[in-house]
Amino acid sequence: MASPQTLQPVLKMKVDELFLFWLSEPSTQAMLKDYLNKIKNGEEIELSHADFKGTSTLLLTENNNNNIASKINATERMTAALGAPSSPPSATLPSATGSNNRAGVNARALRRSVSTKKQAQAKKEESVTPALSESIPKFYFPRGQPQANINIDNLISKIEKTFSQFPDERVTLKDMGLVAKACECPLYWKAPLFHAAGGDRRGYVSVHKFVAMWRKVLQTCHDDASKFLHLLAKPGCNYLEQEDFIPFLQDVVDSHTGLAFLKEASDFHSRYITTNVALLEEEEEINQLTEFFSYEHFYVIYCKFWELDTDHDLYIDQRDLMQHNEQAISHRMIERLFSGAVTRDRKVHKEGRLSYTDFVWFLISEEDKKTETSIEYWFRCMDLDGDGVLSMYELEYFYQEQSQKLEAMAIEPLPFEDSLCQMLDMVKPEIPGKITLRDLKRCKLSHIFFDTFFNVEKYLDHEQRDPLLAARDAETMGQEISDWERYAAEEYDNLVAEETANEPYNDCCDNVLDPIDHITCAFDLRNEKRHLFEIPNPHCNLDLDEYEYEDDFE
């Protein structure tokens, strides 16, 4: 295949273009006309140029008038035409002996200047461009930056040595923890490693299958994030979906010492896995964790859902959700929740029911409106037309029901105009009269904004609270436990206290609507570890073994 021809500029055409531009200048034409008049009158013309060391004098006499006349006519024709010449005329002006005319001198000087600049620029590009490309290192590594000091063969040898400890060099899921450590991976990667090597099909993993799989991972994935994604994701996918976490989380439930009490209650595994999506390894006391895998948090959420789900079919409708927190949330907001604005399941809008997964999102967003996720959640609910802006009409739509609730409680509500002025002063939107998601995220009092329009109980709490304390809370936001953690801790204590008070009556009767049979522990409200109680026993005809995980992740 012939190499492509290198394009080079035609310098002659560029010089001709520059000469025409110079010749078209009014000052050039005036100068030439002045020279022509002097030539006709037989006067002297002094030409000076940087190429000349001195001044050359042209003396025109009567003896060469004939030659001059013909040259004058040629110059006049060229000046009148103002066309682009193929080359500068060499006899435009007469010159003395050993001298050229001014146009010729300028043209040659211009050619030399342009040619010299082009050559210098070409040399500069040839010398600079490779140096620049060599000095910029590669900066984009979608699967992590490769590390030169990693010896893959040594890692494989450690893995083979670990497999040699087991009969026929085959390892089951129960013993995959040792293999995970040999791979220098976290302990709870053992299930993803086991499934990625095909262990779920045979019930064990051979050393050859595992080494082939792990060598490929080490060669293509160079950091923990890319390795974890490769192990959990479906073949050919570079992203994770919720159901991809199920085998991983199921192994955590089955093997973590802090969740040993869940082994006998397989009915609740799906509920617990749905509630938690994270990794933990070294913390043995589940309730000491406030971000993920907290059994306290799961217990509070599930009990709240159980109280609303009166028919215990694992779904709640609008009438059920209205009972949450003694009907504190407005009916118009409840309708928005069931409209599909913030739910993934299409059945919500079609069938008018919320699943347990949807309720988890709702409860955490309701009890902690300071997080970005909660702000996005409620902003979508209030943005009726979906234009990304909360208009005055939309705010008034939600405030009308708040006013009616306050009047029913014998409390005189603020006029909408006054309340609106307060909210605008608090949020300070970039565009006057239009509140965007960015405005609410920037505002540190977004929880007060939302409660003003659809939660009457919390709105009254804000109104009765000392403004100085509210300002102090805004300044210390993020420096203490979150609103959700505080709520979960208080509700957990209340639930435990209620069950403890009911213990004397559990021997003679059962509460069929209570998700918990009894409590087997005592607890300290201070810094001591709380012990776990027995698993709730749902008294219903629903077989939770038939419940499929996919229902929560549609």
Buried (B, 14 or more C-beta within 10 A) or exposed (E): EEEEEEEEEEEEEBBBEBBBEBBEEEEBEEEBEEBBEBBEEEEEBEBEEEEEEEEBEBEBEEEEEEEBEEBBEEBEEBBEEEEEBEEBBEBBBBBEEEBBBBBBBBBBEBBEEBEEEBEEEEEEEEEEEEEEEEEEEEEEEEBBEEEEEEEEEEBBEEBBEBBEEBEEBBBEBEBBBBBBBBBEBBBBBBBBBBBBBBBEEEEBBBBEBBBEBBBEBBEEBBEEEBBBBBBBBEEEEEEBEBEBBBBBBBBBBBBBEBBEBBEEBEBBBBBBBBBBBEBBEEEEEBBEBBEEBBBBBBBBBBBBBBBBBEEBEBBBBBEBBBEBEEBBBBBBBBEBBBBBBBBBBEBBEEEBBBBBBBBBBBBBBBBBBBBEEBBBBBBBBBBBEEEEBBBBEBBBBBBBBBBBBBEEEEEEBBEBEEBBEEBBEBBEBEEEEBBBBEBBBEBBBBBBBBBBBBBBEBBBEBEEEEEEEEEEBBEEBEEEEBBBBEBBBEBBBEBBEEBBEBEEEBEEEEEEEBBBBBBEEEBEEEEEEBBBBBBBBBEBEEEBEEBEBEBBBB
